[in-house]
Amino acid sequence: MTAENAGAETDATMTIREMCDAFGVTPRTLRFYEAKELIFPIREGQKRLFTRRDRARLKLILRGKRFGFSLEQIRQLLDLYDADDQQQTQIQRAHELAQTRLAEMEQQRAELDDAISELREQLAWGEQMLASTNRTAAE
């Protein structure tokens, strides 16, 4: 089972092991997100049972982390799901955060491209210096 079809499961609950297998996370990760009140598994003694809602929330958490959103930003977006406006507010806020994050990522990429270019130039210079030093030593 993959994270993509884990959210499409029936309303049956999943154990922590099933969640780990479905989403490629560790039990520690799930306990961390539970402690941060991002997911809310049903507790039966020591056993945790994750609902369809928990699976959907975990899918969004993992996607948000992949895109570089902070846990606080992810929490705010998840909390907006319960706003009584057919998720209009949640979608609008997610769109705004995504636009900002995309601009940041594009800026980081531009800076990285510049650094790569400069490093290539330095490597080429170094290779020329080594080649001239080797020619001088051979003569």
N, C-alpha and C positions, 0 to 999 in steps of 0.2 A: 504494500500500500504506500502511496506517495502522499505528500502534503496536499497535492492538488485534488486527489479524490477523497482524502480524509475528511474534508469539510462536507462532502456530499454523502457521507454515511447516513444511515438512519439515525433516529433519535437515541439509539442505544448508547450507553456510556462506554468509555474506554478506560482501561487501566493505565497506570503510569508507564508500564512497559510497552503497551500498544501505542501510546502517544509518542514515546521515544522512537519506536520503530517507524511510525508513520511520518514523523516530522524530522527525523535525524537529529534529535536533541538528546541531552542527557537528563537523567532524573534531577540532577542538581539544577539544571536550567529551569525545569518545570517548577521546582520548589522555589527558586528565586523569583520567577514571575508570579507565583502564588503569594509569596511574602510581600512583593511590591504591589499586590492587589490588582494585577492585570488580568489574571484568570482566577476562577473561583470553583475549583473542583468540589464535588460532594465528598464529605469526609465520613467514612464508616470505620471508626476506630483509627488504626494507622493507615488504612487503605484510602487511596484517593481515586475517585471516579470522575472522569472528564466528560462533560456533556457536549452536544453539538455546538452550543454557544462557545464553550471553551475552545473547541477545535477551530472555530471561525476566528476567535480572538487571537489564538496562537498563530494562526496563518497570517493575520494582519501584523502582529508583533514582529514576526520573523521577516516579513516583507519590509516593514518600516526600518528594522535594524539594517537590513541589506542596503537600503537606500540612504542610510546614515542619519536617520531621525533619532533624537534622544528618546529615552524611555518616558520622559515627562511629556514630550510631544505626542508620542504614541498613546499614552494614557489619556491625554486630552481628546484625541481623536476617538478613542474607544468610548470615552464617557459621552461624547456627543451622539452616539448611536441611539441613546435613550431619549434624545430630544424629540418632542412630539411634532416633527415636521417632515416625516418620511425621509429622514436622513439628509435633508437639504443642507442643513447647517454643517453636518459632518462632511459631506461631499465638498462643499464650498471651502471649508477650512483645510481639508486634505489637499485640495487643488492649490490653495495659496502656499501651503508648506512645501508642496512638491515643486512649485515654480521657483521658490526661493532656494530649495536644495539643489535643483538642477542648475541654477545660475552659479551656485557655489562650486558644484562639481565641474562645471565647464571652466571656471576660473582656475581651479586646481589643475585641470588637465592642461590648460594653456601654460601655466607655470611649470608643470612637469615636462611638457614638450620643449620649452625653452631650456630647461636644465639638461635634458637629453641632448639637445643640439649642441649646447656648450660643452658637455662632456665628450661628445664625439669629436669636436674640434680639438679639445685637449689631448685626446687619445691619438689623433692624427699627428699633432705636433710632437707628442712623445715618441711616436713611431719614427718620425723623421729624424728626431734627435738621436734615437738609438741607432738608426741606420747610418747616420753620418759619423757617429762615434765608432761604430764597427768598421766603417771604411777607413777612418783615420788610424785605427789600431792595426788594421791589416796592412797598411802601407809602410 
